[in-house]
Amino acid sequence: MIPGILKTLKGRCGYARITTVLLLGVGVAGFLTFMYKQADDSETGVRESFGQHMELEERMLQELAKSRNRSLSDEQVALLKKELSPQKGESVAIECPMGDLEACYLALEINLVFEASGWIVEEFLFAAQRTSGEAVILRVRDESMMDRANRLSLLFASVGVPVTTQIDTEQLFNLKILVPAKGPQA
């Protein structure tokens, strides 16, 4: 499995490597937690299930490496951190569609950039409802937050990340960044 992971990570920027390893760790930790809760399974059954899970995870990482996934380059990360750092202490929530590895990968990268810039990431959410599109969506709770959303929108656009802004009066957070599933807008 390790050679497969190393092959997947080869050629990716530093942030992408860290994010991939974090996603892999979260997946393995979740799987191990599930497996330990299955106390009545035989030791052989657990080993077989674990092996099947690891093969599946390796295949998913290989598919991710082959895909044209959205990812932040080291240059984009550096510029975003530089521009976000003066606003440290601000709050944001980040969301991706549950089960969409590509979208959650980019969302995790964005999460790491905001945290490294001193922002408070209130929540990292997995949405049950799937939203599609290429552009990252900045959602604010009310009109008073649009100025902040527009500044962030310009920042993302300046580093080549397509973005749209929306008002969602029903959301819990003042500002939420949604990374939609890749594909045509629904």
Buried (B, 14 or more C-beta within 10 A) or exposed (E): EEEBBEEBBEEBBEBBBBBBEBBBEEBBEEBEEEBEEEEEBEEEEBEEBBEEBBEEBBEBBBEBBEEEBBBBBEEBBBBBBEBBEEBEEBEBBBBBBEEBBBBBBBBBBBBBBBBBBBBEBBEBBEBEEBBBBBBBBBBBBEEEBBEBBEEBBEBBEEBEBEBBBEEBEEBEBBBBBBBBBBEEEE
